[in-house]
Amino acid sequence: VFSPRWRVAALGNVTTHPDVRGRGLGAGVVAALCARLRTSVDHVTLNVRADNAAAVRLYERLGFSRVAGFTECALTSAAAAG
């Protein structure tokens, strides 16, 4: 997500195939994207599962910091459930 008006961007669903994890591919992609965004945004944000230690370490190495926790929920209508 990118908003030039508000000068913010949000990264999402960054994944690396399990067969090639640990080679720096995800770090390279995120770092390159952040470098491209640097001239047009003031803030880049993302969500990562707190229990995904490898991803948390990666994002912290790239300069991201923890700001807030959140709970992800899904709602199902009563009609669809029954």
Backbone hydrogen bonds, N-H to C=O, Kabsch-Sander energy under -0.5 kcal/mol:
donor,donor_aa,acceptor,acceptor_aa,energy
3,S,8,V,-2.9
7,R,3,S,-1.3
8,V,3,S,-1.5
9,A,43,H,-1.9
10,A,1,V,-2.5
11,L,45,T,-2.9
15,T,13,N,-0.7
20,V,17,H,-2.1
21,R,18,P,-0.8
23,R,20,V,-0.9
28,G,24,G,-2.4
29,V,25,L,-2.3
30,V,26,G,-2.7
31,A,27,A,-2.7
32,A,28,G,-2.3
33,L,29,V,-2.5
34,C,30,V,-2.6
35,A,31,A,-2.2
36,R,32,A,-2.0
37,L,33,L,-2.2
38,R,34,C,-1.6
39,T,36,R,-0.5
40,S,37,L,-2.0
41,V,37,L,-1.7
42,D,7,R,-3.4
43,H,7,R,-1.4
45,T,9,A,-2.5
47,N,11,L,-0.6
52,N,49,R,-1.9
53,A,51,D,-1.4
56,V,52,N,-2.5
57,R,53,A,-2.6
58,L,54,A,-2.2
59,Y,55,A,-2.7
60,E,56,V,-2.4
61,R,57,R,-2.5
62,L,58,L,-1.6
63,G,60,E,-1.4
64,F,59,Y,-2.6
81,A,77,S,-1.8
82,G,78,A,-1.2
